[in-house]
């Protein structure tokens, strides 16, 4: 199964959490998940993919 969320490095060297199906940055509670350290982005991707799997009944 393809995971819905991933990270993408910005030209400035920070990281954005993206929806891999749309290629767009993810927004949670009105906050875009952009310009963050790689560790923070990785943790958020794990959480978002876990939540997505649960919502689809795959996890």
Secondary structure by P-SEA (a helix, b strand, c coil): cccccccccccccbbbbbcccccbbbbccccccccccaaaaaaaaaaaaaaaaaaaccc
